[in-house]
Amino acid sequence: MLISEIGEVQLIKGLTRDIFPDPEVVVTGIGDDAAAVKTAEDKLQLFTKDVLVEGIHFLRETISPWQLGRKSLAVNISDIAAMGGAPRHLLIAVALPSNTEVEWIEEFYRGMKDLCRICSINLIGGDTVRSPQGITISITLIGEVERERMLVRSGAREGDLVAVTGFLGASAAGLELLLQGLPSQNEWEKEVLKAHQEPPLRIKESRILSASGVVTSMIDLSDGLYKDLGEICSASGVGARIFASSLPISDATGRVCRHLTLDPVSLAVSGGEDYELLFTFSEENLARMKDLSGELEGKIIVIGKIVSKEEGLKIVDFQGEETKLTRKGFDHF
């Protein structure tokens, strides 16, 4: 069945049938001109928005509708986590060609709603319109964070250590497999494909890090390590040195790189869409971070150090040689 056969009203009724917003927080949800939610005086609301365009951000033939629904929300959750916050309310708008199958959009919403339930997010509104060509997804996610726990990009200081919460380059390796049309028969191929199609959620890590009181800056890794670390450096007025030998590259990513004759370090620093947290903290708090690693199953990995602005952004290779690099990573234009 096509969405053109049932119309907008019936489509919306079907997609929102099993949405149950928290009545203690949501005053009015879907069905009115605007949603109304209660706020707490001691917290800050966080707003983030992402647009995903077919052919640029995703290809329908390389991702299931369920995975796309989940990923569309997950990348916004990552922005809220980067601020130390928790996601709360979701609005979504989709532009769909009239020949889109109802089953496809239902599966897309199921992936998104499954994640809403896991993360206690209220889907409170949105819009559906006809697209002349391709699917466009626009998500607005509202989160909240305690005033004293909010983290930003601009707090890194010279001498701070640079750390991440998980593996780098796996998503880029998965994308390379998809673009080359290679089968996912091996476990290591399936692992990197999942990293790309079902990015990790770092809400727990974010909340623990923001509560620690020792993180000086944080950002999520959406556009690649060099570009996102460059954002921290620019906002903080510092430089950074990272070490190739310290980059957390999974065995699966390494095997894919050997199979496809790719450089795993290049994928780790420039691949993008890892959606791990990149953050800085004073070296004097390293023991505290090791304790936190125990709470987070060892997912905090130190990969470098903040240096002076004049030193710029550098990588130290496996032979100990420093190379100054220009920013790399995804750029829309």
N, C-alpha and C positions, 0 to 999 in steps of 0.2 A: 504494500500500500504506500502511496506517495502522500507527502504532507499537503500537496495541492488538492488532494481528494477529500481531506477532512477539514481544512481551514484552520485559521489561527486560534480561534476560541477553543475548539475541541483539542487542538494540539496542546495548548497551555494547560487545560484542565487535566489532560492525561499526564503531562510531565510533572505537574505539581501535586498529583493525587496523594502521594505518600510523604509529604513534607510536614514535619511536626515541629514548628519553632517553639523555643522555650517560653512558656507564658509568663514566667517571672521576669523576663527581660524584654521580649517583643510585645509591644503594645498593639501595633497593627502591622500586618505583614502583607503577603500577596493578596490582591483584591481591592486595594484602595489606591489613591493617587500617589501615595508615598508611604514608605515604611516608617514606623516610629519605634525607637528602642530606648530603654533607660540607660543612663550612664552613671558612673560613680565619680564622686567629687575628687577622690584621691588618685584617679587614674587619668592617663592621656589616651585619647582615641587615635588610632593609626589607620590611615587610608592608603591603599595601594591599588593600582590598576594596570592590567596587561591586556594587550590585544594580540591575538594569534590569527594569522592570515594563511589560508591554504596556499601552498606553493612556496611560501617563505619560511613559515615556522613549522609546518608539518605537511606530510604527503599522506593522503588517505590510504594509499596502498601499502604504507610501511608502519601503520599503527592502527590498532583496533579502536572502534568508537569508545569502548569502555576505558581503554588506556588514555585516549585523548581527553575524555572528560576528567579523569583523575589528574592527568598531567596539567591540564589547564588551570585547575584549582591549586595543585601542588606548587606551581611556580609562584603563585601569589602568596601562598602560605610562607614560602621561603623569604619573601620580602618582609613579612611581619616578623618572622623569626629573627631576621637580621637586625631588627631594632630591639630585640629582647622581649618581644610581646607575644600575645596569644591571639589567634584568629577567632573572630566572633560571628560576623554577619557577612553574607554574600549576596551580591547582585550580579546577574549574568544577562548579557544580550548576545543573541546569535543572529547572524544574517545567513539564510539558507536558500540555495537554489530550489525552485518549486518542484524539481524532480528528485529531491532528497527523499529517501525511503524513511517512513515513520520508524521502522525498526532501528535504523541507524541512529537517529536522534534520541530515541528512547534509551539505547545502550549508552550513548554519550552522557545523558543525564544520570543514568544509573551509576556510571563510574564516578561522576561528580558527587552524587548523593551518598554513595558508599563512603567517600572520604569525609563528607560532612558529618556523617554519623560517628566515624572514628575520632574526629577532631572536635566534636561538639560545636559545629558551625551551623548557624541558622541561615537557610536560603530564604531571603525575605522579598525578593522581587527581581525584575529585569524586563526584557523586551525580546520579541522575535519579529524579524522583518524578512522580506524577500531579497535575495541577492541575485544580480544578473549573471554572476559567474563566481563560483567558488564559495567556500564557507569562511566566514569571519566570526571569531569568538572574542567577546569583550567582557572581561571580568573585573568587578570592583569588590575588593575584600576590605572589610573593616575589622580592625583588631584593637586591642587595648594593652597598655603597659603601665605599671606603677611609675609614678614620676621619677622616683629615685633609681629605677632600674633600667630606664631607657638607654640604649646604646646607639651611638652614631659613628660616622666615618672619621670624624675630625679630631679624635683624641689620642692618636698614636704619638709616642714620644721617642726621641732618639735613645737607643739602648733597649727598647722594648723587643720582646721576642714575637715572631710571627708564627701563627699556628692555624691548622685546619682540623675539621672534625671527621674526615674520612678520606677515602681514595679519590685520586684525581685522574682524569683522562678516560675513565671507563665509558662515560656517555659518548664521548667523541669516537671511541673505538666501536661502540655499537652503531653509531651513525655511519661510519665507514663501511661496516658490514652491510647495512641496509642499502646504501648508495651503490654498492657493487653487486647487489642482488645475490649475496651469498647465503646459503642455507644455515640454519642454526641447529645443527645436529649435535654439537658437543656442548658439554656443560659450561665451558669457558666462554663459548659464543653466546649461550643463553644468558650468562651472567652480565655481559656488557650490553646486550640488547635490553635487558631489564633496567639497567642503569639509565639507559637513554629513554626508554618508553615509560618507565615508572620511577621517576626520580625520588630520592630519599626525602623523608620528612625530618627536620631537625628542631622540632618544637621543644622537645624535652631538653635537648642540649642547650638550646637558646635560653630557656628559662633557668636552667642551672647556672649557666655562665653569667646571665644578667644578675642573678641573686648573689653571685660570689663577691661582687664588689671590686674585683681586680682586673676586669677586662677594660682596656682603654679605648678600643675602637672595634667595630665589627661591620661586615658586609657579607652578603651571600654571593656565592660563586656562580653567576649566571652567564657571564660573557667571557670567562677565561681568567686564569690566575693573574696573568700580567696586566690585563686591563682592569680587573677589579682591585688588585693590589695597588695599581696606579691611581685608582680613585681614592683609596685611603691615603696614599702619599700626597696627592694633590690637595685633599681636604685638610690634611694635618700639617702640611708644609715640611715634609720629610722625604727621605729616600728609603730604599730597602735593598737588602741583599738576601737572596735565597740560595739554597744549596741543592743541586741536582741529586746528590746522594741521599738527601732527606725527604725527597718528594714521595708521598705514599702512592705507589703504583701497584695495583693488584696483580697477582699472577695471571689472572684471566686477561687483563689488558696487555700485559707483556706478551702473552701467547698470541693474541690477535695481532699485535704489532709485528711480531716475527713472521706470522703467516702472511700479512699484507705488506711486509717490508716498510713499516712505518717507524718513526722515532717516538718511543713512548714518552720521553721528556717533552717533546714538542706538543704531544696531545695533552700532557698534564698541565702545561703552562698556557696553552693557547686554545685548547679544544672547546671549552665552554660547556654549559648546561650540566655541571656537576651538582649544583645546588647544595653544596656543603657550606658551612660557615667558615669564613676567614676572619681571624681576629688577632689582636695584639694585647700583650700584657707585660708588666715589668718583670725583668729576669729574677728579681728578688722574690717573686711569687711563684717560681717554678715548682717548688714543693707543693704548694696549694693546688696547682694545676694537675700535678701527678695524682693527688688525692681525688680530684674531680674525674680524672681519667678512669679511676677505679669505679666510680659511680656510672660512668658512661661506657663501660665495657672497653676501655682503652682506645677511644676514638679521637683523642686529642693528640695531634702530631705537630711538633715544632719543626718548621721548615726554613726558618730564616730569622733575620734580625733587622730592626729599623735603624737606619743610619741617617746621616745628615742629608739635607736636600741637595747639597752640592754634589754628593756622590751618585745621586740618581738611583735608578732601578737596575740592579745587576743580578746575574746568576753566576754561581761558582760551579764549574763543571766537575766531572769526576777526577780530573787531573789537577784540580785546585786553581785553574785559571778563571779569572773574572771576565765576564763579557757584559758590556752595557747594551741593553736592548731597547728598541723603541717599543711602544705599547702594541700588543697584539691581542686578538680576541675578536668576538663577533661585533660587527658594526652594521647597522641597518642601511647606511648610505655610504 
